[in-house]
Amino acid sequence: MSAYPSFANVNQAGPMGQAVDTAVAWLLDNGEDFFSVVQQSIQWLTSGLETALNWPVPWTVALLVAMAGWRLVGGSFALFSLLGLNLVLALGLWEPMIATLALVLVSSFLALMIGFPLGVLGTRQQWIWRLLRPGLDLMQTMPAFVYLIPAVMLFSTGAVPAIMATLIFAMPPIVRLTVLGINQVSDDLVEAGRSFGCNDLQLLWMVQLPSAFPTVMSGVNQTIMLSLSMVVITSMIGGGGLGDVVLRGIQQLDVGLGFEGGIAVVILAVILDRLSQGLSPGRPQRTP
């Protein structure tokens, strides 16, 4: 009886991994100028946003966030935001939190700019959706650490590869929920729109997207939350921010430092989650 073939050394890439290595090497040889432009653009956007977020006095930012929380969610959440952000300031983690927030906002913005049009196209052409689905399945099930390797090879270390890895990890929800929201619009509404003479573009913007808005906003919320979780992981490739604090806690076996970094991540996550949910119409108000 013949034995099953096995890899001689699991520490080396097999044929599939070698093909991926070849593809990345080809990209490095032929796309250097393109990747340089992408890197400089994202670096400029991230640095500019971080500078802008660091410009106001921290207590002013905390007060503005609390006012937005009171308007969108409720009074108890506003109090939580005010106390939570002041706790982050008291822990000396304000600047790392702002760096993390800038990474999350830039990566989420890019994921939405790419993912939302792909979702709309997926509802218009079935062959596009059939092509997108296996790609989205792969992006959602691939271990997050795997994205760090090509990101470092193409963009070195720092904020830019962290954003690119986060972009890939966080994009599937907005694509899937855009498709789901538009496909769930009732046929009666679509027929009513067509009976009033709407063309495909008018039907999309005036009938389907308004009806699908709550579902699309759920996709926005999930994209932001996945971005935050991935940004913390990207501290391993120099992403910076609160992830660095947690990583130093692990490296130094400093439980207190890791705990403080984790608390700051939780506070930022709750604030982003509740505010993004509050932007969605028809959702019940929630308090922490």
Disulfide bonds with the S-S distance in Angstrom:
none
